[in-house]
Amino acid sequence: MSPMTADRRASWLKGVLDLLVLASLSEGESYGYQIARTLADAGLGQIKGGTLYPVLNRLEEAGLLATESDSPDLDRLISVG
């Protein structure tokens, strides 16, 4: 992927990732790694944790989803709030 193409992809993804994450939760609860895999399987490529988890935090702060975790070492269960 050329640098120009990578920049365009990053800009596009930044603009729609919140909506894509919420759409991936339309089937029910999930975990962060499952959301990343769903997005990758949909053709979006690898979404790294450093990109995904800030989105999840932002959506949770906005009241659009809820997270639940029994342990800080485990991935969080995420559902549409």
C-alpha angles and dihedrals in degrees: 000000000000119000090249092053092046090052092050092048091050092050093047093046092049089055097050107025095097091056093044091052092050090047090051088057094053090096092055142271120352143165126249094253090050091051090051091049092048090052092047091049088052088060101261095119126229114338106199124217091247087063101035103045096054087053090051091049092049092049091048092050088051090053093244095120140013130222131205129189133174092196135022087228093061129075114259124254107235130199135170107267 
